[in-house]
Amino acid sequence: MSKMGKEFKEFIMRGNVVDLAVGVVIGGAFGKIVSSLVNDMIMPVVSLLTGGTNMSGLFVQLAQKDVPYASVEAAKEAGVATLNYGLFIQTVIDFLIIALAIFLFVKAINAFRRKEEPAPAPAVRLCDHCRLEVKDDATRCPHCTSELKPVQP
């Protein structure tokens, strides 16, 4: 295998490149799910609340105003310029729902990742006379040779 082929293989096999590829694929699938949620579940409710108006079909005809068109598609077929503010509103709603879903997902993942607090370090045993550190099983202080009381469990 050539040097360039080996370098390419090393590049591809790095963990962060593979993680990124998996993230992009899952992100694309997640985007489709959220788009379906918005288009099939939320926008019909919004349409119902706005009196049956299809948000994605809202537009302003910029040219040939003497001939009104019933839909964005009809205006595009006729080659008329349109300002599709309904599609923009729907895209903004898509974005907000995706951002909220990602926020909730990351928040849930972070709750699982929270590290347990390490156990506190055991208390250091000090000599009653010289106040220097001594081992728990010592019967005499190695510093001042005083006799030590046994450690109570």
C-alpha positions as a printed NumPy array, in Angstrom:
array([[  0.   ,   0.   ,   0.   ],
       [  1.339,   3.436,  -0.834],
       [  2.308,   5.988,   1.797],
       [ -0.656,   8.166,   0.879],
       [ -2.994,   5.162,   1.181],
       [ -1.631,   4.387,   4.653],
       [ -2.041,   8.015,   5.728],
       [ -5.605,   8.035,   4.4  ],
       [ -6.393,   4.816,   6.282],
       [ -4.969,   6.3  ,   9.502],
       [ -7.015,   9.454,   8.971],
       [-10.245,   7.54 ,   8.384],
       [ -9.698,   5.203,  11.325],
       [ -9.22 ,   7.994,  13.849],
       [-11.972,   7.891,  16.423],
       [-13.152,  11.447,  15.945],
       [-13.587,  11.047,  12.158],
       [-15.69 ,   7.915,  12.616],
       [-17.67 ,   9.61 ,  15.419],
       [-18.297,  12.597,  13.158],
       [-19.518,  10.359,  10.329],
       [-21.878,   8.521,  12.667],
       [-23.101,  11.854,  14.053],
       [-23.842,  13.193,  10.572],
       [-25.8  ,  10.066,   9.587],
       [-27.778,  10.013,  12.837],
       [-28.295,  13.778,  12.599],
       [-29.77 ,  13.377,   9.106],
       [-32.157,  10.699,  10.322],
       [-33.036,  12.773,  13.384],
       [-33.692,  15.774,  11.129],
       [-36.186,  13.725,   9.1  ],
       [-37.979,  12.65 ,  12.259],
       [-38.242,  16.227,  13.506],
       [-39.355,  17.474,  10.072],
       [-42.095,  14.858,  10.092],
       [-43.065,  15.894,  13.615],
       [-43.337,  19.517,  12.515],
       [-45.047,  18.908,   9.156],
       [-47.371,  16.089,  10.188],
       [-48.158,  16.839,  13.826],
       [-47.478,  20.459,  14.794],
       [-48.25 ,  22.438,  11.645],
       [-51.756,  20.933,  11.248],
       [-52.525,  22.081,  14.812],
       [-51.09 ,  25.542,  14.053],
       [-53.162,  25.602,  10.877],
       [-56.253,  24.7  ,  12.889],
       [-55.509,  27.507,  15.361],
       [-55.009,  30.034,  12.54 ],
       [-58.337,  29.211,  10.922],
       [-57.235,  26.511,   8.489],
       [-54.389,  28.504,   6.946],
       [-51.57 ,  26.392,   5.529],
       [-48.484,  28.176,   6.855],
       [-46.151,  26.818,   4.181],
       [-48.495,  28.111,   1.472],
       [-48.326,  31.755,   2.558],
       [-46.561,  33.965,   0.032],
       [-46.499,  37.412,  -1.513],
       [-46.517,  37.675,  -5.286],
       [-43.778,  40.121,  -6.329],
       [-44.504,  40.386, -10.058],
       [-47.539,  40.238, -12.346],
       [-49.86 ,  41.317,  -9.549],
       [-52.739,  41.694, -11.995],
       [-52.917,  37.851, -12.252],
       [-53.244,  36.349,  -8.752],
       [-51.987,  32.819,  -8.197],
       [-53.614,  30.441,  -5.736],
       [-50.43 ,  28.725,  -4.552],
       [-46.653,  29.056,  -4.484],
       [-46.407,  26.126,  -6.88 ],
       [-48.735,  27.75 ,  -9.422],
       [-46.767,  31.006,  -9.27 ],
       [-43.459,  29.151,  -9.696],
       [-44.807,  27.231, -12.702],
       [-45.76 ,  30.553, -14.282],
       [-42.272,  31.915, -13.51 ],
       [-43.547,  34.603, -11.147],
       [-41.257,  35.798,  -8.349],
       [-42.673,  35.168,  -4.884],
       [-41.707,  35.968,  -1.324],
       [-42.436,  32.702,   0.5  ],
       [-42.728,  33.895,   4.087],
       [-44.859,  30.881,   5.053],
       [-42.03 ,  28.48 ,   4.188],
       [-39.672,  30.695,   6.187],
       [-41.978,  30.573,   9.224],
       [-42.199,  26.799,   8.93 ],
       [-38.396,  26.524,   8.666],
       [-37.991,  28.679,  11.784],
       [-40.455,  26.448,  13.649],
       [-38.513,  23.378,  12.414],
       [-35.3  ,  24.905,  13.716],
       [-36.772,  25.761,  17.117],
       [-38.187,  22.278,  17.566],
       [-34.909,  20.648,  16.474],
       [-32.978,  22.911,  18.867],
       [-35.373,  22.054,  21.703],
       [-35.143,  18.323,  20.962],
       [-31.337,  18.439,  20.863],
       [-31.268,  20.477,  24.084],
       [-33.456,  17.91 ,  25.856],
       [-31.408,  15.03 ,  24.416],
       [-28.084,  16.561,  25.546],
       [-29.558,  17.378,  28.939],
       [-30.652,  13.74 ,  29.366],
       [-27.23 ,  12.445,  28.262],
       [-25.48 ,  14.803,  30.692],
       [-27.702,  13.565,  33.524],
       [-26.509,  10.009,  32.813],
       [-22.885,  11.116,  32.553],
       [-22.749,  12.968,  35.853],
       [-19.818,  11.623,  37.722],
       [-20.359,  10.357,  41.211],
       [-18.58 ,  12.411,  43.766],
       [-15.45 ,  10.648,  44.97 ],
       [-15.568,   9.351,  48.513],
       [-13.995,  11.769,  50.939],
       [-10.427,  10.993,  51.867],
       [-10.191,   9.153,  55.154],
       [ -9.456,  11.372,  58.106],
       [ -5.778,  11.572,  58.924],
       [ -4.88 ,  10.264,  62.377],
       [ -2.877,  12.712,  64.423],
       [ -0.805,  12.119,  67.528],
       [ -2.55 ,  13.505,  70.641],
       [  0.724,  15.02 ,  71.904],
       [  2.775,  16.331,  68.945],
       [ -0.138,  16.597,  66.453],
       [  1.858,  14.974,  63.635],
       [  0.415,  12.326,  61.309],
       [  0.627,   8.701,  62.383],
       [ -0.545,   5.458,  60.772],
       [ -3.892,   4.039,  61.851],
       [ -2.371,   0.827,  63.23 ],
       [  0.42 ,   2.532,  65.192],
       [  0.549,   2.11 ,  68.987],
       [  3.329,   4.686,  69.483],
       [  3.993,   7.961,  67.703],
       [  7.117,   7.683,  65.513],
       [  7.843,  11.365,  66.117],
       [  7.53 ,  11.826,  69.88 ],
       [  7.243,   8.138,  70.967],
       [  4.084,   8.852,  72.993],
       [  1.746,   5.96 ,  73.539],
       [ -1.33 ,   6.209,  71.267],
       [ -4.93 ,   5.293,  72.018],
       [ -6.276,   2.517,  69.759],
       [ -8.362,   3.595,  66.753],
       [-12.098,   3.169,  67.302],
       [-13.899,   1.701,  64.231]])
